[in-house]
Amino acid sequence: MHDYDAATQALGQAVLDYTLQRLRMEPVPLDGPRTLAELEQACGATITANGLGGLAALELFSTQLAPACISTDHPRYLSFIPCAPTEASTLFDLVVGASALYGGSWLEGAGAVYAENAALRWLADLAAFPEGAGGVFVPGGTVGNLSALVAARHAARTQRVGPAPSRWKVLGSNQAHSSIASACEVMDVDFVTVPFDERGRLTGANVLRTIEAVGVDGVFAVVGTAGTTNFGIIDDLASLAGACQRLGVWFHVDAAYGGAGLAAPTIRERFDGIERADSFIVDPHKWLFAPFDCCALLYRDPQTARAAHTQRAAYLDVLTQAPDWNPADYAIGLTRRARGLPLWFSLATHGTRAYSEAVERTLEVARYAAVQIRQRCDLELLREPDTSVVVFRRVGWTPQHYQLWSERLLRQGFAFVVPTTHDGETVTRFAIVNPRTSEADIDDILDTML
Ligand SMILES: *Cc1c(COP(=O)(O)O)cnc(C)c1O
């Protein structure tokens, strides 16, 4: 299995051919799920004592398994948050896989860590974080938020004089992503929700009002969201930063989806205040054109994070006692893929200006969608978009109408747009993060709602 022989050579060629063909398709097929029974019938037992052989397994993947997965990079995939990696980032993912890189420590992965840190520095600069800022690429926003909150609680515990509070608490809006409540559950701390303002934003004033009601004891972090997943709403980060400063608590910004907007001059000012955060996350696998799985976690002062996260063991002393930058010191997890490298390679290839332009392009299409929705008499825009998420209703439709419409579009291999809810009402939403999504795609989808 470990010899590079003629069969390996043939398999390598086939894998590369498949990859390049997938990248060349324009557009890729949307595809869609099949039932377990259908897959069992089509594939049978795939793992056998003697093996199928690489070419047969690849054939099985390309003819049966891949078509049973929706292509998240299809230009009319507008559900949840799509993923639209650049060609360069996807290709480099292959290189990362082929290079047996260990991304956890400087000793083992200095070159990879150096490059990942350059990509992190670009994000830190976009947020106007100070020179000493730093962090690590983790699998996703969920792990990023959890790691930041663990660092925040560690800092609060260390600074605290006197006995522990009865409960540790995190404050955030009820529009915060489900991963915040999940992180609180994992940490066994309370998540206290703060009412949002008339524009759906969390504000410093509302945080202070909630603190008056529940008390500040045990509160160790306030979470602001820069781009809520359902609506793309950016909280009032500047007033949140002010409130956190007054209270002396950690300010974390969850910009998993919206953070790419930092690179877009037309909306950059909506993020003002992020420069005062103690930590923030951005998922390049969402709106920064990197393949799964990639979340950038940045700390203003990495030393506090390091104190919280460094794992100590005799066999690790050679790493932890060195003064080097070890990515594993800044998040949950020890062994890590150098998952920031596809983003780094693409940034190094294309330069940062191309990124700003690509994010602006998606914003342009989102604004176009908002205008079209406003102009069509059967459609109503729920809210002027802050970012590239557009939420709207089809007047007169019941939840079942939305469901059947959505299923039909997917079945036809035409588009993937699922319903969502707002204040208990079923509506639908476009999340536009793919620069290949065009005005014509928007028109064509809206035409199916007549
Ligand atoms: C997607 C998202 C997350 C979770 O990120 P994963 O990468 O899916 O774990 C957290 N917060 C926000 C605002 C998100 O949009």
PDBQT file of the ligand as one rigid body, heavy atoms in Angstrom, charges set to zero:
ROOT
HETATM    1  C1  LIG A 501     -21.543  29.265  10.389  1.00  0.00    +0.000 C 
HETATM    2  C2  LIG A 501     -21.488  30.065  11.623  1.00  0.00    +0.000 A 
HETATM    3  C3  LIG A 501     -20.929  29.549  12.798  1.00  0.00    +0.000 A 
HETATM    4  C4  LIG A 501     -20.480  28.115  12.911  1.00  0.00    +0.000 C 
HETATM    5  O1  LIG A 501     -19.426  27.876  12.083  1.00  0.00    +0.000 OA
HETATM    6  P1  LIG A 501     -19.084  26.384  11.579  1.00  0.00    +0.000 P 
HETATM    7  O2  LIG A 501     -17.908  26.631  10.713  1.00  0.00    +0.000 OA
HETATM    8  O3  LIG A 501     -20.308  25.910  10.835  1.00  0.00    +0.000 OA
HETATM    9  O4  LIG A 501     -18.803  25.564  12.777  1.00  0.00    +0.000 OA
HETATM   10  C5  LIG A 501     -20.834  30.381  13.883  1.00  0.00    +0.000 A 
HETATM   11  N1  LIG A 501     -21.284  31.647  13.833  1.00  0.00    +0.000 NA
HETATM   12  C6  LIG A 501     -21.835  32.175  12.731  1.00  0.00    +0.000 A 
HETATM   13  C7  LIG A 501     -22.294  33.592  12.756  1.00  0.00    +0.000 C 
HETATM   14  C8  LIG A 501     -21.961  31.398  11.576  1.00  0.00    +0.000 A 
HETATM   15  O5  LIG A 501     -22.513  31.921  10.477  1.00  0.00    +0.000 OA
ENDROOT
TORSDOF 0
